[in-house]
Amino acid sequence: MPGNPLALLAGADVGLLTPEQRAAVIERSGLDQSLISQYVNYWGDLLRGDLGYSFRQNRPIVDMIVERLPWTLPLAGSALLFSAVAGIALGAFSAWRRGRPSDVSLLGAMIALDSLPSFWLGMLFVSLFAVQLGVLPSSGAVAAASSLEGIDLLIDIARHATLPVVTLSLLSIPGVYLTMRYSMLSILGEDFIRTARSKGVNERGVLFRHVVRNALAPGVTVLALRLGFAFGGTVIIETVFFYPGLGRLVFEAISSRDYPVMQATFLVLTVAVLLSNLLADFLYPRLDPRARKA
């Protein structure tokens, strides 16, 4: 990346520093050591829970992440919950009515929704609901300079989170929908479905007891994987809505070339993806007995 970390470490007057002062700043930050030494020191600090200090704010990065994470977790969690319910329900409906106009129309709508840029959809919602209609706030997490408390504060937080949650949910629904639809279509052709129908099981029982139940395992696995990527998806959404979460912190760190904060936030996002993969591996055998036997 372009730029000089000294401009952040020493302030705007970095050009006025003497060579000795420059060397002192570099030594104090550990940038005078070899890359291998810096890497070893980084891992030593990481194992102690020390993510370093921000060049821009001169604060412990752990404190900055702890401040932002409580805003991102409900945002990503709510979007994942809504997209799971809607995606599974719509995918099941579409597969059950495969080939009919309702299935074709829904499939086309989901493919179109999946292709929409997240920043464009977010700005569209801001223009419509915040600017034109004025029913929802356009940015932030709470009203500026407000003295709200209790239930009024919770309502205000919920109003500010509505547009980011809706945007993130709509962008997550197509992936769950497509997985559920194709999973159900593969199960509808299985022999045990024909056997259930030949035994006189009604269509409602076939749908819920046999098809949906067996098709849920891949869908839940996809949801577990999307849990990790939901954190990364909030970067654009939180930037568009100026939401003070972890995604916004990533954007601010990149914009200001705050390298230690970038390292720490990328590490958190990576760990989230790895943990979601482990969660998917843990859940799948418990949802599908055939996987346990294998």
C-alpha positions in Angstrom: 0.0 0.0 0.0 1.2 3.6 -0.6 2.0 5.9 2.2 4.5 6.0 5.1 3.5 4.6 8.6 5.7 7.4 10.0 3.0 9.9 9.0 0.7 8.2 11.5 3.2 7.4 14.1 4.8 10.9 14.3 1.9 13.1 13.2 1.4 15.6 10.4 4.9 17.2 10.9 6.8 14.0 10.1 8.7 15.9 7.4 10.1 18.2 10.2 11.6 15.3 12.1 15.4 15.0 12.2 17.0 11.7 11.1 17.6 10.9 14.8 13.9 11.5 15.7 12.8 9.4 12.8 15.0 6.5 13.9 13.7 6.8 17.5 10.1 6.6 16.2 10.9 3.6 14.1 12.7 1.9 17.0 9.9 2.5 19.5 7.5 0.9 17.1 9.7 -2.1 16.5 9.9 -1.4 12.7 13.7 -1.4 12.8 13.7 -5.2 13.4 13.8 -7.8 10.7 10.6 -9.1 9.2 11.1 -12.5 10.9 11.7 -10.8 14.3 8.6 -8.7 13.8 6.6 -11.8 12.9 7.8 -13.8 15.9 7.0 -10.8 18.2 3.6 -10.5 16.7 2.7 -14.1 17.5 4.1 -13.7 21.0 1.9 -10.7 21.6 -1.1 -12.4 20.0 -0.8 -15.5 22.3 -1.0 -13.0 25.2 -4.1 -11.4 23.8 -2.3 -8.3 22.8 -3.3 -7.1 19.3 -1.1 -4.0 19.4 -1.9 -0.3 19.3 -3.7 1.8 16.6 -1.4 4.1 14.7 -4.3 6.5 14.2 -5.9 6.5 17.7 -3.0 5.4 19.8 -5.3 3.0 21.7 -5.2 -0.7 22.4 -6.8 -2.5 19.4 -8.5 -5.0 21.7 -10.5 -2.2 23.3 -11.5 -0.8 19.8 -12.8 -4.3 18.7 -14.6 -4.8 22.0 -16.4 -1.5 21.5 -17.5 -2.3 17.9 -18.3 -6.0 18.2 -21.5 -5.6 20.2 -23.0 -3.6 17.3 -21.9 -6.1 14.6 -23.0 -9.3 16.4 -26.8 -8.4 16.6 -26.7 -7.0 13.0 -25.1 -10.2 11.5 -27.1 -12.5 13.8 -30.5 -10.9 13.0 -29.8 -10.9 9.3 -28.7 -14.6 9.4 -31.9 -15.5 11.3 -34.2 -13.7 8.9 -32.5 -15.0 5.8 -32.6 -18.6 7.2 -36.3 -18.5 7.9 -37.2 -16.8 4.6 -34.7 -18.8 2.5 -35.7 -22.2 3.8 -39.4 -21.4 3.5 -39.2 -20.0 0.0 -36.8 -22.8 -1.1 -39.2 -25.4 0.1 -42.2 -23.8 -1.5 -40.4 -23.3 -4.8 -39.1 -26.9 -4.9 -42.5 -28.3 -4.0 -44.0 -26.4 -7.0 -41.1 -27.0 -9.3 -41.7 -26.1 -13.0 -44.8 -24.1 -12.2 -45.0 -20.3 -12.9 -44.6 -19.5 -9.1 -41.4 -21.6 -9.0 -39.9 -20.1 -12.2 -40.8 -16.5 -11.1 -39.3 -17.0 -7.6 -36.2 -18.6 -9.0 -35.7 -15.7 -11.4 -36.3 -13.1 -8.6 -33.7 -14.8 -6.3 -31.1 -14.9 -9.1 -31.7 -11.2 -9.8 -31.5 -10.4 -6.1 -28.3 -12.3 -5.7 -26.7 -10.2 -8.5 -27.5 -6.9 -6.9 -24.5 -4.9 -5.5 -24.9 -4.6 -1.7 -23.8 -0.9 -1.7 -26.3 -0.1 -4.4 -29.2 -1.8 -2.6 -28.3 0.0 0.7 -28.2 3.4 -1.0 -31.5 2.6 -2.7 -33.1 1.9 0.7 -31.6 5.1 2.2 -33.0 7.1 -0.7 -36.5 5.6 -0.4 -37.1 5.0 3.3 -34.9 7.8 4.8 -34.9 10.6 2.3 -38.2 10.2 0.4 -40.5 8.7 3.0 -38.6 9.8 6.1 -39.7 6.8 8.2 -36.3 5.4 9.1 -33.0 7.0 10.0 -30.3 6.8 7.3 -27.2 6.3 9.3 -25.7 5.7 12.7 -26.7 3.3 15.5 -28.4 5.8 17.9 -29.8 9.3 17.5 -27.1 11.9 17.8 -27.0 13.8 21.1 -30.0 12.0 22.4 -30.8 11.4 26.1 -33.0 8.3 25.5 -33.0 5.6 28.1 -34.7 2.2 28.7 -37.3 1.1 26.1 -37.0 4.3 24.2 -33.3 3.7 23.6 -33.9 0.1 22.5 -36.6 1.3 20.0 -34.2 3.9 18.7 -31.4 1.3 18.2 -33.9 -1.0 16.5 -35.0 1.8 14.1 -31.4 2.6 13.2 -30.6 -1.1 12.7 -33.7 -1.8 10.5 -32.2 -0.8 7.1 -28.8 -2.5 7.6 -30.5 -5.7 8.8 -33.0 -5.7 5.9 -30.3 -5.1 3.3 -28.0 -7.8 4.7 -30.9 -10.2 5.0 -32.1 -9.7 1.4 -28.6 -10.3 0.1 -28.3 -13.5 2.2 -31.7 -15.1 1.3 -30.8 -16.2 -2.3 -27.9 -18.5 -1.1 -30.1 -20.2 1.4 -33.0 -20.4 -1.0 -31.0 -22.0 -3.8 -29.4 -24.5 -1.5 -32.8 -25.5 0.0 -34.5 -25.7 -3.4 -31.9 -27.9 -5.0 -31.6 -30.1 -1.9 -35.3 -30.7 -1.9 -35.4 -31.4 -5.7 -32.7 -34.1 -5.2 -34.7 -35.7 -2.4 -38.0 -35.6 -4.2 -36.7 -38.2 -6.6 -35.6 -40.7 -3.9 -37.2 -44.1 -3.6 -38.3 -43.5 0.0 -40.5 -40.6 -1.2 -42.3 -42.9 -3.6 -42.6 -45.5 -0.9 -44.2 -43.0 1.5 -46.8 -42.0 -1.1 -47.5 -45.6 -2.0 -48.3 -46.2 1.7 -50.9 -43.5 1.6 -49.1 -40.7 3.4 -50.8 -37.4 2.4 -48.8 -34.7 0.5 -48.5 -32.5 3.6 -46.9 -35.4 5.5 -44.6 -36.2 2.6 -43.5 -32.6 2.5 -42.8 -31.9 6.1 -42.0 -35.4 7.5 -39.9 -36.7 4.7 -38.7 -34.0 2.2 -38.1 -30.9 4.3 -36.7 -32.8 7.2 -34.1 -34.5 5.0 -33.3 -31.4 3.0 -32.5 -29.3 6.0 -29.0 -30.7 6.6 -27.4 -29.0 3.6 -29.3 -25.8 4.3 -28.2 -25.7 8.0 -24.6 -26.3 6.9 -24.7 -23.4 4.5 -26.1 -21.2 7.2 -23.3 -22.2 9.5 -20.8 -21.2 6.8 -22.6 -18.0 6.1 -22.3 -17.1 9.8 -18.6 -16.4 9.3 -18.9 -14.6 6.0 -21.7 -12.5 7.5 -19.1 -10.6 9.5 -17.2 -9.8 6.3 -20.4 -8.8 4.5 -21.0 -6.1 7.1 -18.0 -4.1 5.9 -19.9 -2.6 3.0 -23.3 -2.5 4.7 -21.9 -0.7 7.8 -20.0 1.7 5.6 -23.1 2.6 3.6 -25.2 3.2 6.7 -22.3 4.6 8.8 -23.0 1.9 11.4 -20.3 1.8 14.2 -19.6 -1.9 14.0 -16.6 -4.1 13.2 -17.1 -3.7 9.4 -16.9 0.1 9.8 -13.7 -0.3 11.8 -12.2 -2.3 8.9 -13.1 0.5 6.5 -11.7 3.2 8.7 -8.5 1.3 9.2 -8.0 0.8 5.4 -8.9 4.5 4.7 -6.3 5.7 7.2 -3.7 3.1 6.5 -3.8 2.0 10.1 -1.9 -1.3 9.6 -2.2 -2.8 13.1 -5.9 -2.3 13.1 -6.2 -3.9 9.7 -4.2 -6.9 10.8 -6.4 -7.4 13.9 -9.8 -7.0 12.2 -8.8 -9.3 9.3 -7.7 -11.8 12.0 -11.1 -11.6 13.7 -12.9 -12.1 10.4 -10.7 -15.1 9.5 -11.3 -16.7 12.9 -15.0 -16.2 12.4 -14.9 -18.0 9.1 -12.8 -20.9 10.5 -15.1 -21.3 13.5 -18.2 -21.3 11.2 -16.5 -24.1 9.2 -16.0 -26.1 12.3 -19.6 -25.5 13.4 -20.8 -26.8 10.0 -18.6 -29.9 10.4 -20.1 -30.4 13.8 -23.7 -30.0 12.9 -23.9 -32.0 9.7 -23.4 -35.5 11.1 -26.0 -34.7 13.8 -28.6 -33.7 11.3 -28.0 -36.5 8.8 -27.6 -40.0 10.4 -26.0 -41.3 7.1 -23.1 -38.9 7.7 -22.6 -40.3 11.2 -22.5 -43.8 9.8 -20.0 -42.8 7.1 
